[in-house]
Amino acid sequence: MPTLDIALPLALLFVVTAAFFLNKRAEKRLKASVEQAEVKTKDKLMFVGVLAIVISTITITTFLNPENIFENVLLGIFLGSYTMLLFTLTYLFSDLKKLRAKLFSIFFGSVSIVAGIVSLLPVLRDSLTIFRSSIFFGLAIVCFALIIYEQKQTDNKKAKWYLAIQPPALFLMIFISFNILHTEGTLNIWFPYLLDVFGFTFAILIILYLNSLFSWKTVGIFAILLTLLDIILVFSGPMVAAADTFTGLGLPALIYLPNIPFIEVISSDGVASLALRGLGLGDFFFAGILAIQTFNKFGKKYAYAAIAAMVVSFGIWDAYLPDIFELTGLRGFPATVCIITGWIPIVLIGLFLHRKQKSLKSPQIESLEEII
């Protein structure tokens, strides 16, 4: 019997739709930044800064957990990638007018204050509570100080580095405070709550950032090769092991949502909890790229149809996955298969109708040439 779940399909719909609409506003600027990219002194300094963050994170986490060097290196690499992604995209769109720039800093300053207050809650208190809340309040002070700095600036058309550092700084502080250093509190708010928030954020940003690397001519090859690779890695085991590693490290590489309708599960120690289902950021990226490139080739209607078909297809597969796992003994299933089986029929219909339209137009062109 299928196990209905609407949470993950709706999450897929939300991410792909959000990326689809945001891409319309961001695509030109992102393509221009890629085409006109020049390595300047400022860019080198930014790279050194990110490299310093990665090395520092590896060093700190190795000191805190010296027995898991591989996991610490992996953690540092991913944190560096996430930080660079947040900084780069924010920097590209940081040429804001004064009012919006101030509101930007007010928002991140306010979030930092909320994070600092939350750190003081009894259920989250541990030996590092004072340190945790202090760094959040410190970031809030910096954000509000930047409002004064912004007031003195005269060039509104220039990208602002001091706006771009706020999102990655807040992410790193939240990740380190509530995931790496939070080991004694009675409540874990990182998994799955904050992890999902950042998971959704990075899923959308990755689609926007990497979409400019694809075209309709390359997306078909990309879709087939990635699906084949996903099948091999999932069925042979490495992808499942990687997902377990990412989850254990708390990295926002997957999004975990409770099965809706809710299903209660009892652990081996008798603790009741809600059954969770997870989907990797790579699968969200895969569906987002297919939707945007379908729009570029066939237009808005086909893109909407492709999004709907991918979500429905994924939902159907997702409902039968528990049965598949039980019958086969598998621990994972390639989500790219669930997505591409919905996308392919829409593409085939689009190609067929477009060829039909071209064949109807070609005789008219020939007759016009004969008259001339």
LORO-377318 format. One record per residue (C-alpha): residue number from 1; x, y, z negated; residue in one letter. Coordinates in Angstrom, 2 decimals. Layout:
+-----+---------+---------+---------+------+
! seq !      px !      py !      pz ! type !
+-----+---------+---------+---------+------+
! NUM !       X !       Y !       Z !    A !
...
+-----+---------+---------+---------+------+
END
This chain:
+-----+---------+---------+---------+------+
! seq !      px !      py !      pz ! type !
+-----+---------+---------+---------+------+
!   1 !    0.00 !    0.00 !    0.00 !    M !
!   2 !    1.34 !    3.46 !    0.89 !    P !
!   3 !    2.25 !    5.81 !   -1.96 !    T !
!   4 !    0.97 !    9.25 !   -1.06 !    L !
!   5 !    3.32 !   12.15 !   -1.70 !    D !
!   6 !    2.64 !   15.70 !   -0.53 !    I !
!   7 !    5.44 !   17.45 !   -2.43 !    A !
!   8 !    8.41 !   16.68 !   -0.16 !    L !
!   9 !    6.49 !   17.16 !    3.13 !    P !
!  10 !    5.29 !   20.56 !    1.85 !    L !
!  11 !    8.86 !   21.41 !    0.82 !    A !
!  12 !   10.03 !   20.53 !    4.35 !    L !
!  13 !    7.25 !   22.67 !    5.81 !    L !
!  14 !    8.17 !   25.60 !    3.57 !    F !
!  15 !   11.91 !   25.54 !    4.33 !    V !
!  16 !   11.56 !   25.08 !    8.10 !    V !
!  17 !    8.81 !   27.70 !    8.42 !    T !
!  18 !   10.70 !   30.22 !    6.27 !    A !
!  19 !   13.90 !   29.69 !    8.28 !    A !
!  20 !   11.95 !   29.92 !   11.55 !    F !
!  21 !   10.48 !   33.34 !   10.74 !    F !
!  22 !   13.63 !   34.73 !    9.10 !    L !
!  23 !   15.69 !   33.63 !   12.10 !    N !
!  24 !   13.78 !   36.06 !   14.32 !    K !
!  25 !   15.16 !   38.95 !   12.27 !    R !
!  26 !   18.60 !   37.55 !   11.55 !    A !
!  27 !   19.57 !   35.82 !   14.81 !    E !
!  28 !   20.87 !   38.84 !   16.73 !    K !
!  29 !   23.05 !   40.08 !   13.90 !    R !
!  30 !   24.42 !   36.61 !   13.11 !    L !
!  31 !   25.25 !   35.92 !   16.76 !    K !
!  32 !   26.92 !   39.31 !   17.07 !    A !
!  33 !   29.02 !   38.65 !   13.97 !    S !
!  34 !   30.19 !   35.33 !   15.40 !    V !
!  35 !   30.94 !   36.72 !   18.88 !    E !
!  36 !   32.72 !   39.82 !   17.58 !    Q !
!  37 !   34.53 !   38.11 !   14.74 !    A !
!  38 !   38.00 !   39.53 !   14.08 !    E !
!  39 !   40.31 !   38.54 !   11.25 !    V !
!  40 !   41.02 !   41.81 !    9.46 !    K !
!  41 !   42.97 !   42.49 !    6.27 !    T !
!  42 !   39.70 !   42.77 !    4.38 !    K !
!  43 !   38.60 !   39.36 !    5.67 !    D !
!  44 !   41.92 !   37.85 !    4.57 !    K !
!  45 !   41.46 !   39.28 !    1.09 !    L !
!  46 !   37.93 !   37.84 !    0.94 !    M !
!  47 !   39.27 !   34.43 !    1.98 !    F !
!  48 !   41.97 !   34.62 !   -0.70 !    V !
!  49 !   39.29 !   35.55 !   -3.24 !    G !
!  50 !   37.14 !   32.55 !   -2.33 !    V !
!  51 !   40.21 !   30.30 !   -2.38 !    L !
!  52 !   41.02 !   31.62 !   -5.85 !    A !
!  53 !   37.48 !   30.78 !   -6.98 !    I !
!  54 !   37.80 !   27.23 !   -5.65 !    V !
!  55 !   41.19 !   26.66 !   -7.28 !    I !
!  56 !   40.02 !   28.21 !  -10.56 !    S !
!  57 !   36.90 !   26.05 !  -10.59 !    T !
!  58 !   38.93 !   22.90 !   -9.95 !    I !
!  59 !   41.39 !   23.86 !  -12.68 !    T !
!  60 !   38.70 !   24.68 !  -15.25 !    I !
!  61 !   36.59 !   21.60 !  -14.55 !    T !
!  62 !   39.70 !   19.38 !  -14.59 !    T !
!  63 !   40.61 !   20.80 !  -17.98 !    F !
!  64 !   37.09 !   20.18 !  -19.28 !    L !
!  65 !   36.84 !   16.74 !  -17.69 !    N !
!  66 !   40.38 !   15.44 !  -16.93 !    P !
!  67 !   39.31 !   11.87 !  -16.17 !    E !
!  68 !   37.33 !   12.71 !  -13.01 !    N !
!  69 !   39.78 !   14.56 !  -10.77 !    I !
!  70 !   38.05 !   13.53 !   -7.51 !    F !
!  71 !   34.69 !   14.77 !   -8.75 !    E !
!  72 !   36.32 !   18.02 !   -9.90 !    N !
!  73 !   37.89 !   18.60 !   -6.48 !    V !
!  74 !   34.58 !   17.83 !   -4.78 !    L !
!  75 !   32.83 !   20.20 !   -7.15 !    L !
!  76 !   35.30 !   22.97 !   -6.38 !    G !
!  77 !   35.02 !   22.53 !   -2.62 !    I !
!  78 !   31.22 !   22.66 !   -2.65 !    F !
!  79 !   31.08 !   25.59 !   -5.05 !    L !
!  80 !   33.53 !   27.44 !   -2.82 !    G !
!  81 !   31.37 !   26.69 !    0.23 !    S !
!  82 !   28.17 !   27.82 !   -1.47 !    Y !
!  83 !   29.86 !   30.97 !   -2.75 !    T !
!  84 !   31.25 !   31.82 !    0.68 !    M !
!  85 !   27.87 !   31.26 !    2.31 !    L !
!  86 !   26.09 !   33.56 !   -0.15 !    L !
!  87 !   28.78 !   36.23 !    0.12 !    F !
!  88 !   29.00 !   36.13 !    3.94 !    T !
!  89 !   25.27 !   36.35 !    4.62 !    L !
!  90 !   24.73 !   39.04 !    1.99 !    T !
!  91 !   27.66 !   41.04 !    3.35 !    Y !
!  92 !   26.33 !   40.89 !    6.91 !    L !
!  93 !   23.04 !   42.44 !    5.79 !    F !
!  94 !   24.39 !   44.76 !    3.09 !    S !
!  95 !   24.27 !   47.98 !    5.14 !    D !
!  96 !   21.22 !   49.06 !    3.17 !    L !
!  97 !   20.01 !   52.57 !    2.51 !    K !
!  98 !   20.53 !   53.90 !   -1.00 !    K !
!  99 !   17.08 !   53.09 !   -2.35 !    L !
! 100 !   17.15 !   49.48 !   -1.15 !    R !
! 101 !   20.74 !   49.04 !   -2.32 !    A !
! 102 !   19.74 !   50.26 !   -5.77 !    K !
! 103 !   16.72 !   47.95 !   -5.86 !    L !
! 104 !   19.02 !   45.09 !   -4.83 !    F !
! 105 !   21.31 !   45.73 !   -7.81 !    S !
! 106 !   18.34 !   46.25 !  -10.14 !    I !
! 107 !   16.95 !   42.85 !   -9.13 !    F !
! 108 !   20.19 !   40.95 !   -9.81 !    F !
! 109 !   20.81 !   42.91 !  -12.98 !    G !
! 110 !   17.32 !   42.06 !  -14.22 !    S !
! 111 !   17.74 !   38.37 !  -13.35 !    V !
! 112 !   21.02 !   38.37 !  -15.29 !    S !
! 113 !   19.27 !   39.85 !  -18.33 !    I !
! 114 !   16.55 !   37.18 !  -18.12 !    V !
! 115 !   19.22 !   34.46 !  -17.86 !    A !
! 116 !   20.98 !   35.90 !  -20.91 !    G !
! 117 !   17.75 !   35.96 !  -22.94 !    I !
! 118 !   16.85 !   32.41 !  -21.84 !    V !
! 119 !   20.30 !   31.27 !  -23.03 !    S !
! 120 !   19.33 !   32.33 !  -26.55 !    L !
! 121 !   16.22 !   30.14 !  -26.71 !    L !
! 122 !   16.37 !   27.51 !  -29.50 !    P !
! 123 !   16.00 !   24.58 !  -27.10 !    V !
! 124 !   19.09 !   25.72 !  -25.17 !    L !
! 125 !   21.33 !   26.66 !  -28.05 !    R !
! 126 !   24.69 !   24.99 !  -28.49 !    D !
! 127 !   28.23 !   25.96 !  -29.44 !    S !
! 128 !   28.61 !   28.05 !  -26.26 !    L !
! 129 !   25.36 !   30.02 !  -26.53 !    T !
! 130 !   27.05 !   33.33 !  -27.42 !    I !
! 131 !   29.58 !   32.95 !  -24.59 !    F !
! 132 !   26.84 !   31.98 !  -22.13 !    R !
! 133 !   24.55 !   34.90 !  -22.93 !    S !
! 134 !   27.50 !   37.34 !  -23.04 !    S !
! 135 !   28.58 !   36.65 !  -19.46 !    I !
! 136 !   25.03 !   37.16 !  -18.19 !    F !
! 137 !   24.64 !   40.43 !  -20.06 !    F !
! 138 !   28.08 !   41.41 !  -18.75 !    G !
! 139 !   27.00 !   40.78 !  -15.17 !    L !
! 140 !   23.86 !   42.83 !  -15.79 !    A !
! 141 !   26.00 !   45.76 !  -16.94 !    I !
! 142 !   28.11 !   45.46 !  -13.78 !    V !
! 143 !   25.00 !   45.39 !  -11.55 !    C !
! 144 !   23.52 !   48.49 !  -13.19 !    F !
! 145 !   26.92 !   50.25 !  -13.04 !    A !
! 146 !   26.95 !   49.60 !   -9.28 !    L !
! 147 !   23.72 !   51.58 !   -9.01 !    I !
! 148 !   25.65 !   54.65 !  -10.18 !    I !
! 149 !   28.48 !   53.77 !   -7.78 !    Y !
! 150 !   25.98 !   53.49 !   -4.92 !    E !
! 151 !   24.65 !   56.96 !   -5.67 !    Q !
! 152 !   28.08 !   58.41 !   -4.92 !    K !
! 153 !   28.40 !   56.68 !   -1.55 !    Q !
! 154 !   27.70 !   58.69 !    1.61 !    T !
! 155 !   27.86 !   56.05 !    4.38 !    D !
! 156 !   24.64 !   53.99 !    4.41 !    N !
! 157 !   25.55 !   52.21 !    7.67 !    K !
! 158 !   28.63 !   50.52 !    6.21 !    K !
! 159 !   28.53 !   46.99 !    4.80 !    A !
! 160 !   28.87 !   47.03 !    1.03 !    K !
! 161 !   31.10 !   44.45 !   -0.63 !    W !
! 162 !   29.79 !   45.38 !   -4.08 !    Y !
! 163 !   26.32 !   44.21 !   -3.07 !    L !
! 164 !   27.65 !   41.00 !   -1.52 !    A !
! 165 !   29.42 !   39.86 !   -4.69 !    I !
! 166 !   26.27 !   39.87 !   -6.83 !    Q !
! 167 !   24.44 !   36.76 !   -5.45 !    P !
! 168 !   27.49 !   34.43 !   -5.52 !    P !
! 169 !   28.51 !   35.74 !   -8.96 !    A !
! 170 !   25.06 !   35.04 !  -10.39 !    L !
! 171 !   24.97 !   31.57 !   -8.79 !    F !
! 172 !   28.37 !   30.59 !  -10.19 !    L !
! 173 !   27.48 !   31.85 !  -13.67 !    M !
! 174 !   24.16 !   30.00 !  -13.70 !    I !
! 175 !   25.73 !   26.79 !  -12.35 !    F !
! 176 !   28.64 !   26.80 !  -14.79 !    I !
! 177 !   26.54 !   27.92 !  -17.78 !    S !
! 178 !   23.53 !   25.64 !  -17.39 !    F !
! 179 !   25.18 !   22.64 !  -15.70 !    N !
! 180 !   28.89 !   22.25 !  -16.42 !    I !
! 181 !   29.05 !   23.80 !  -19.90 !    L !
! 182 !   25.55 !   22.93 !  -21.12 !    H !
! 183 !   25.91 !   19.55 !  -22.81 !    T !
! 184 !   24.41 !   19.95 !  -26.27 !    E !
! 185 !   21.02 !   21.65 !  -25.83 !    G !
! 186 !   17.82 !   19.65 !  -26.16 !    T !
! 187 !   16.47 !   20.94 !  -22.83 !    L !
! 188 !   18.16 !   20.67 !  -19.42 !    N !
! 189 !   16.80 !   23.43 !  -17.17 !    I !
! 190 !   19.36 !   22.87 !  -14.40 !    W !
! 191 !   17.98 !   19.52 !  -13.21 !    F !
! 192 !   15.65 !   19.66 !  -11.44 !    P !
! 193 !   14.36 !   23.22 !  -11.95 !    Y !
! 194 !   17.31 !   25.52 !  -11.18 !    L !
! 195 !   18.84 !   22.92 !   -8.88 !    L !
! 196 !   15.69 !   23.05 !   -6.71 !    D !
! 197 !   15.65 !   26.85 !   -6.68 !    V !
! 198 !   19.19 !   26.98 !   -5.32 !    F !
! 199 !   18.55 !   23.95 !   -3.13 !    G !
! 200 !   15.70 !   25.73 !   -1.34 !    F !
! 201 !   17.81 !   28.88 !   -1.05 !    T !
! 202 !   20.83 !   27.16 !    0.47 !    F !
! 203 !   18.68 !   25.02 !    2.80 !    A !
! 204 !   17.26 !   28.16 !    4.40 !    I !
! 205 !   20.59 !   30.00 !    4.48 !    L !
! 206 !   22.41 !   27.07 !    6.11 !    I !
! 207 !   19.83 !   26.94 !    8.91 !    I !
! 208 !   20.14 !   30.68 !    9.54 !    L !
! 209 !   23.93 !   30.69 !    9.39 !    Y !
! 210 !   24.63 !   27.68 !   11.62 !    L !
! 211 !   21.80 !   28.02 !   14.13 !    N !
! 212 !   23.90 !   30.33 !   16.32 !    S !
! 213 !   26.29 !   27.42 !   16.97 !    L !
! 214 !   23.58 !   25.47 !   18.81 !    F !
! 215 !   21.75 !   25.80 !   22.11 !    S !
! 216 !   19.05 !   23.74 !   23.80 !    W !
! 217 !   21.71 !   21.94 !   25.84 !    K !
! 218 !   23.57 !   20.79 !   22.75 !    T !
! 219 !   20.73 !   20.23 !   20.29 !    V !
! 220 !   19.55 !   16.99 !   21.96 !    G !
! 221 !   23.02 !   15.42 !   21.72 !    I !
! 222 !   23.34 !   16.72 !   18.16 !    F !
! 223 !   19.97 !   15.22 !   17.17 !    A !
! 224 !   20.76 !   11.77 !   18.60 !    I !
! 225 !   24.32 !   11.55 !   17.25 !    L !
! 226 !   23.38 !   12.83 !   13.79 !    L !
! 227 !   20.48 !   10.37 !   13.57 !    T !
! 228 !   22.72 !    7.45 !   14.57 !    L !
! 229 !   25.39 !    8.55 !   12.09 !    L !
! 230 !   22.77 !    8.94 !    9.35 !    D !
! 231 !   21.43 !    5.44 !   10.03 !    I !
! 232 !   24.91 !    3.91 !    9.81 !    I !
! 233 !   25.92 !    5.79 !    6.65 !    L !
! 234 !   22.64 !    5.20 !    4.80 !    V !
! 235 !   22.26 !    1.51 !    5.60 !    F !
! 236 !   25.95 !    0.78 !    4.94 !    S !
! 237 !   25.83 !    2.55 !    1.58 !    G !
! 238 !   28.15 !    5.63 !    1.62 !    P !
! 239 !   25.35 !    8.18 !    2.00 !    M !
! 240 !   23.44 !    6.78 !   -0.98 !    V !
! 241 !   26.63 !    6.77 !   -3.06 !    A !
! 242 !   27.34 !   10.36 !   -2.02 !    A !
! 243 !   23.81 !   11.41 !   -3.02 !    A !
! 244 !   24.33 !    9.79 !   -6.44 !    D !
! 245 !   27.65 !   11.63 !   -6.82 !    T !
! 246 !   26.15 !   15.00 !   -5.87 !    F !
! 247 !   23.26 !   14.45 !   -8.25 !    T !
! 248 !   25.61 !   13.47 !  -11.06 !    G !
! 249 !   27.63 !   16.66 !  -10.52 !    L !
! 250 !   24.50 !   18.77 !  -10.39 !    G !
! 251 !   25.33 !   20.17 !   -6.96 !    L !
! 252 !   22.35 !   21.61 !   -5.06 !    P !
! 253 !   22.90 !   19.25 !   -2.14 !    A !
! 254 !   19.50 !   17.61 !   -2.58 !    L !
! 255 !   16.06 !   18.83 !   -3.60 !    I !
! 256 !   14.20 !   16.70 !   -6.14 !    Y !
! 257 !   10.46 !   17.09 !   -6.57 !    L !
! 258 !    7.91 !   15.07 !   -8.57 !    P !
! 259 !    5.71 !   12.78 !   -6.53 !    N !
! 260 !    2.31 !   14.46 !   -6.05 !    I !
! 261 !   -0.10 !   12.91 !   -7.04 !    P !
! 262 !    1.97 !   12.42 !  -10.20 !    F !
! 263 !    3.34 !    8.97 !  -10.98 !    I !
! 264 !    4.62 !    8.20 !  -14.47 !    E !
! 265 !    7.64 !    5.92 !  -14.87 !    V !
! 266 !    9.03 !    4.36 !  -18.04 !    I !
! 267 !   12.80 !    4.18 !  -18.42 !    S !
! 268 !   14.67 !    1.27 !  -20.00 !    S !
! 269 !   14.77 !    3.09 !  -23.33 !    D !
! 270 !   11.00 !    3.62 !  -23.29 !    G !
! 271 !   11.00 !    7.33 !  -22.31 !    V !
! 272 !    8.16 !    8.35 !  -19.98 !    A !
! 273 !    8.82 !   10.79 !  -17.12 !    S !
! 274 !    7.48 !   11.74 !  -13.71 !    L !
! 275 !    8.73 !    9.90 !  -10.63 !    A !
! 276 !   10.98 !   12.12 !   -8.50 !    L !
! 277 !   11.69 !   11.99 !   -4.79 !    R !
! 278 !   14.70 !   13.63 !   -3.20 !    G !
! 279 !   15.64 !   15.00 !    0.21 !    L !
! 280 !   19.09 !   16.22 !    1.25 !    G !
! 281 !   19.85 !   19.74 !    2.47 !    L !
! 282 !   21.23 !   18.21 !    5.67 !    G !
! 283 !   17.78 !   16.88 !    6.50 !    D !
! 284 !   16.19 !   20.30 !    5.98 !    F !
! 285 !   18.91 !   21.76 !    8.20 !    F !
! 286 !   18.26 !   19.10 !   10.84 !    F !
! 287 !   14.53 !   19.88 !   11.02 !    A !
! 288 !   15.13 !   23.64 !   10.99 !    G !
! 289 !   17.57 !   23.55 !   13.90 !    I !
! 290 !   15.19 !   21.37 !   15.95 !    L !
! 291 !   12.30 !   23.77 !   15.31 !    A !
! 292 !   14.25 !   26.92 !   16.23 !    I !
! 293 !   15.76 !   25.41 !   19.38 !    Q !
! 294 !   12.32 !   24.14 !   20.44 !    T !
! 295 !   11.09 !   27.73 !   20.15 !    F !
! 296 !   14.03 !   28.97 !   22.24 !    N !
! 297 !   13.23 !   26.46 !   24.98 !    K !
! 298 !    9.44 !   26.23 !   25.07 !    F !
! 299 !    8.07 !   29.10 !   23.00 !    G !
! 300 !    6.09 !   29.68 !   19.84 !    K !
! 301 !    3.25 !   27.16 !   20.36 !    K !
! 302 !    5.59 !   24.24 !   20.91 !    Y !
! 303 !    7.70 !   25.30 !   17.93 !    A !
! 304 !    4.62 !   25.30 !   15.68 !    Y !
! 305 !    3.60 !   21.92 !   17.09 !    A !
! 306 !    7.12 !   20.56 !   16.50 !    A !
! 307 !    7.15 !   21.76 !   12.88 !    I !
! 308 !    3.73 !   20.23 !   12.22 !    A !
! 309 !    4.68 !   16.96 !   13.94 !    A !
! 310 !    7.95 !   16.65 !   11.99 !    M !
! 311 !    6.20 !   17.31 !    8.66 !    V !
! 312 !    3.40 !   14.81 !    9.38 !    V !
! 313 !    5.86 !   12.19 !   10.63 !    S !
! 314 !    8.05 !   12.65 !    7.57 !    F !
! 315 !    4.99 !   12.44 !    5.30 !    G !
! 316 !    3.86 !    9.15 !    6.84 !    I !
! 317 !    7.32 !    7.59 !    6.56 !    W !
! 318 !    7.68 !    8.95 !    3.03 !    D !
! 319 !    4.42 !    7.30 !    1.94 !    A !
! 320 !    5.64 !    3.86 !    3.05 !    Y !
! 321 !    9.23 !    4.16 !    1.77 !    L !
! 322 !    8.52 !    2.52 !   -1.63 !    P !
! 323 !    7.16 !   -0.53 !    0.21 !    D !
! 324 !   10.15 !   -0.56 !    2.57 !    I !
! 325 !   12.56 !   -0.41 !   -0.38 !    F !
! 326 !   10.74 !   -3.22 !   -2.15 !    E !
! 327 !   10.68 !   -5.50 !    0.89 !    L !
! 328 !   14.23 !   -4.84 !    2.10 !    T !
! 329 !   16.09 !   -4.07 !   -1.12 !    G !
! 330 !   17.44 !   -0.84 !    0.37 !    L !
! 331 !   18.21 !    2.12 !   -1.91 !    R !
! 332 !   17.86 !    4.78 !    0.75 !    G !
! 333 !   16.39 !    5.49 !    4.17 !    F !
! 334 !   17.69 !    7.92 !    6.87 !    P !
! 335 !   15.36 !   10.94 !    6.72 !    A !
! 336 !   16.56 !   12.04 !   10.16 !    T !
! 337 !   14.61 !    9.08 !   11.58 !    V !
! 338 !   11.48 !   10.28 !    9.77 !    C !
! 339 !   11.94 !   13.77 !   11.25 !    I !
! 340 !   13.05 !   13.00 !   14.80 !    I !
! 341 !   10.16 !   10.59 !   15.43 !    T !
! 342 !    7.83 !   13.56 !   15.05 !    G !
! 343 !    9.96 !   15.92 !   17.15 !    W !
! 344 !   10.60 !   13.70 !   20.19 !    I !
! 345 !    6.92 !   13.43 !   21.36 !    P !
! 346 !    6.53 !   17.24 !   21.32 !    I !
! 347 !    9.72 !   17.67 !   23.33 !    V !
! 348 !    8.68 !   15.02 !   25.86 !    L !
! 349 !    5.30 !   16.71 !   26.32 !    I !
! 350 !    7.00 !   20.08 !   26.72 !    G !
! 351 !    9.46 !   18.78 !   29.32 !    L !
! 352 !    6.69 !   17.00 !   31.25 !    F !
! 353 !    4.40 !   20.05 !   31.37 !    L !
! 354 !    7.21 !   22.41 !   32.29 !    H !
! 355 !    8.30 !   20.19 !   35.18 !    R !
! 356 !    4.70 !   19.96 !   36.31 !    K !
! 357 !    4.38 !   23.73 !   36.32 !    Q !
! 358 !    7.59 !   24.07 !   38.33 !    K !
! 359 !    6.38 !   21.54 !   40.91 !    S !
! 360 !    3.13 !   23.50 !   41.32 !    L !
! 361 !    4.99 !   26.77 !   41.82 !    K !
! 362 !    7.61 !   25.48 !   44.29 !    S !
! 363 !    5.24 !   24.98 !   47.32 !    P !
! 364 !    4.03 !   28.61 !   46.97 !    Q !
! 365 !    7.63 !   29.84 !   47.11 !    I !
! 366 !    8.31 !   27.77 !   50.23 !    E !
! 367 !    5.17 !   29.06 !   52.00 !    S !
! 368 !    6.15 !   32.64 !   51.11 !    L !
! 369 !    9.60 !   32.10 !   52.62 !    E !
! 370 !    8.00 !   30.76 !   55.82 !    E !
! 371 !    5.80 !   33.88 !   56.14 !    I !
! 372 !    8.79 !   36.18 !   55.68 !    I !
+-----+---------+---------+---------+------+
END
